[in-house]
């Protein structure tokens, strides 16, 4: 693998982990006509398919050969490597040949520590032969350790941040799967990732590159595209993709595994004979009464927005936001797009033919809230874990506090900071290139940051609100404001004198 690049280690929970890629066409593909590419004068953003990777607890290692997986592992750097390298070069503003060389060096052999396309595990108790390589402080319990009402697993839908893809957060997703959660990591086609390849069918493909506002214009041809306007439109595309992923998962849960497998356009790992062959067995195996939305950075913003929209559009019972980009409500120019897409979600609830009175009323209430410029209320429990970067960035911390304070009366919530962390440390990047932590002044190791994050998330998801060592921490007077006196954001290349406290410890700011 090399001196500078490290492999991804096996997951530490009691269950083996497997992955499956799914890309399915949308029943009603659409273009977002409000924004156009200046270079082509055509819609900049279109949704034809939804793409996500499932991370899930797999059947035991002692399964018969007929129950084995593909024998292959999901690559961490998406193929073709040249296209991914080109996308990151554009995102970072670096030379393509340099990025191509780095990605070939780092990505050729780098794969997720999980065999693809194995059967979903049954609730017969965790496989004690699973890897146990994580921190000794991690809670290794899983929902399967306690008798459940059914053989269904709880679901998490994960949204990546800017420059991310569906494998960029494989450590967090895989760790949660190793503890008995199905995690659907969506790859967004909103121009926020370095590149994404849309498979259109019939061997046709389309690239979605990283997009900047200066590359775009409003379709009616008047005025520049403001960054916040663009982010608001992107956020609504993300919500549409989350809704589409949920629709596919509902099909699996309702017994449509065979047609989903036939429609799937991602069969790279194992081909027609292996990819998706166990999907018919997923009938009734997803617990839609226990569905969490989670995300990092811009994906944390997606999490907050999905929770603000709430029912009847999204069935989420909890939310986890890691360093969320908690921007205010969309500016005036994008608000019509914002409201129109919410209305589309309302129609999608009961199909394209008609919309229910309940959906109509909910869409109307949502639009009224937007026009009033107020934060819509969040009505389910919320966990927010910040890095030092976002807590010491005063403006961002105030936005996050505003989002937290929109929790409804009696709704549980926690806002805390992981001491010694940096913004990118919730992803896999510092696990793969650990020397880069020095460049950003991160004091906690990459593995410690992720271990502590997973532990906090498990306490939250397993409702250990009153006995978990992290969630029960008290708030020290003054920490409600974020950073303490003499704690300041030093910037990307100088946070060595960041927050006080032991690296890897948690500091509580708000809880209810």
C-alpha positions, 0 to 999 in steps of 0.5 A, spaced: 500 500 500 505 504 501 508 508 506 504 514 506 497 510 504 494 506 509 489 500 508 482 500 511 482 496 517 476 491 518 470 493 522 470 492 530 463 490 531 460 483 532 457 483 525 461 481 519 459 487 514 457 486 506 456 492 501 451 492 495 451 498 490 444 500 487 443 504 481 436 505 479 432 509 474 427 514 477 420 513 475 420 520 473 426 523 471 427 531 471 431 537 469 432 542 474 430 548 469 432 554 474 439 553 473 443 552 466 450 551 464 453 557 461 458 553 456 452 549 454 445 553 455 442 547 458 440 545 464 446 544 469 442 539 474 438 533 472 436 527 476 435 520 472 437 515 477 439 514 484 445 511 486 447 508 493 451 503 497 448 499 502 452 497 508 449 491 512 450 486 517 452 480 513 451 472 514 456 469 518 463 466 515 460 459 516 455 460 511 455 454 505 458 456 499 451 457 496 450 463 500 457 466 499 458 473 496 462 475 490 469 474 493 470 481 491 471 488 495 468 495 493 474 499 491 475 506 495 476 510 489 471 509 484 472 507 477 475 509 472 480 512 477 482 517 471 475 520 471 475 520 479 482 524 479 480 529 474 474 530 478 478 532 484 483 536 480 478 540 478 475 541 485 482 542 488 484 546 483 490 542 482 494 539 475 490 533 473 497 529 471 499 530 479 492 528 481 492 522 477 498 519 479 496 520 486 490 516 485 493 511 482 498 510 487 493 511 493 487 507 490 489 502 485 489 497 491 485 500 496 478 497 498 473 496 503 474 491 508 467 487 506 466 482 501 460 485 496 453 482 495 453 477 501 446 475 504 443 479 510 444 477 516 439 474 521 437 476 528 440 470 531 445 473 535 452 477 533 457 473 529 463 472 535 468 471 530 467 478 527 473 482 527 475 486 533 480 491 531 477 497 534 479 501 540 478 497 546 473 503 549 468 502 543 461 499 545 461 492 541 453 491 543 448 491 537 441 491 536 441 484 535 444 482 542 437 484 544 431 480 542 427 485 537 419 484 535 421 482 528 427 480 524 428 487 521 434 491 522 434 499 523 435 503 517 440 509 516 440 514 510 447 517 510 448 524 506 456 525 504 459 532 504 462 537 499 467 533 495 464 526 497 462 520 494 458 514 497 465 510 499 468 517 502 465 515 509 466 507 509 469 507 516 463 510 519 458 507 515 461 500 516 462 501 523 454 502 524 453 496 519 457 492 524 453 493 530 446 491 526 444 497 522 443 497 514 446 504 512 444 507 505 450 511 503 447 516 497 452 519 492 449 525 490 448 528 483 448 535 485 455 538 483 457 537 490 462 531 489 468 531 485 465 527 479 459 522 479 457 517 473 450 516 471 449 510 468 443 511 463 442 504 460 444 501 454 451 502 455 450 510 455 453 514 461 453 521 463 458 525 468 456 529 473 462 534 475 463 538 481 460 545 479 461 552 481 456 558 481 460 562 476 459 556 471 452 557 472 446 562 470 439 563 471 435 560 466 431 566 465 438 569 463 438 575 469 443 576 474 449 571 477 448 565 481 449 567 488 453 561 492 447 560 497 442 560 492 446 555 488 446 551 495 439 551 496 437 548 489 443 543 491 440 541 497 433 540 494 436 535 489 439 532 495 432 531 498 429 528 492 435 523 492 434 521 499 426 520 497 428 516 491 433 512 495 427 511 501 423 509 495 427 503 493 428 501 500 421 500 501 420 496 494 426 491 497 422 491 504 415 489 500 418 483 496 420 487 490 428 484 490 427 481 484 425 487 479 430 491 483 436 486 482 434 486 474 433 494 474 440 495 478 445 498 473 451 497 478 453 490 477 461 491 477 462 486 483 460 479 481 456 481 475 449 478 473 450 472 477 451 475 483 450 482 484 443 482 487 441 475 488 440 475 495 435 482 494 429 478 494 431 475 501 430 483 504 423 482 504 420 485 511 427 486 513 428 493 514 425 496 520 421 503 517 419 504 524 426 506 526 429 510 520 435 515 522 438 520 517 445 522 518 450 526 514 457 530 514 458 537 513 453 539 507 450 532 508 449 534 515 445 540 512 441 535 508 440 531 515 437 538 518 433 540 512 430 533 511 428 533 519 425 540 517 421 537 512 419 531 516 413 527 515 409 525 511 415 526 506 420 523 510 419 517 515 425 519 520 425 518 527 432 520 529 437 525 526 445 525 526 449 531 523 456 531 523 459 538 523 453 540 519 453 546 514 447 549 517 446 555 512 439 559 513 433 558 509 434 559 502 435 566 499 429 569 495 432 567 488 432 560 490 425 560 494 421 558 488 425 552 487 425 550 494 418 550 495 416 547 488 421 541 490 417 540 497 411 540 493 414 535 488 415 530 494 408 531 497 406 529 490 410 523 490 408 520 497 401 517 493 404 517 486 404 521 480 397 521 479 394 524 485 396 527 491 393 527 498 389 532 502 394 531 507 400 532 503 397 538 500 396 541 507 403 539 509 406 543 503 402 549 504 404 549 511 412 548 509 411 554 504 408 559 509 414 557 514 419 559 508 416 565 506 415 567 514 423 566 514 423 562 520 426 555 522 421 550 521 421 546 527 424 539 528 420 534 531 425 528 532 431 527 537 437 530 534 445 529 535 450 534 533 457 532 533 462 538 531 469 538 530 473 544 533 473 547 526 466 548 526 465 550 534 471 555 533 468 558 527 463 563 531 458 564 525 457 557 523 456 555 531 451 560 531 447 557 525 448 550 528 445 553 535 439 556 531 438 549 528 438 546 534 434 550 538 428 549 532 427 542 536 420 542 538 418 542 545 420 536 549 424 533 543 431 530 546 437 533 543 445 534 544 450 539 541 457 537 543 464 538 540 470 532 539 476 535 542 482 535 537 478 533 531 478 537 524 472 538 519 475 532 515 476 527 520 469 524 520 471 521 513 476 516 511 481 521 509 485 521 515 485 514 516 488 513 509 493 518 509 494 519 516 500 524 515 495 529 513 492 530 520 499 534 521 497 539 516 491 541 519 493 541 526 489 535 528 491 533 535 487 526 535 488 520 531 484 519 525 482 512 528 480 515 535 476 521 532 472 515 529 471 511 534 469 516 539 464 519 534 461 512 533 460 511 540 456 517 541 452 515 535 451 508 538 449 511 545 444 516 541 441 510 536 440 505 542 437 511 546 442 510 552 440 517 553 441 517 561 446 512 562 451 513 556 458 516 558 458 521 552 450 523 552 450 524 560 456 529 560 454 535 564 455 542 560 460 546 564 458 554 565 460 558 559 460 552 554 453 554 551 457 559 547 462 554 543 469 556 544 472 558 551 476 564 552 483 564 548 480 558 544 480 561 537 480 558 530 487 558 527 485 556 520 486 550 516 494 550 517 494 552 524 489 549 529 495 546 534 492 551 539 485 549 539 480 547 544 482 545 551 482 538 553 484 531 552 484 529 544 478 525 543 474 527 549 467 530 548 465 537 550 457 538 551 454 545 549 447 544 549 442 538 551 435 537 552 
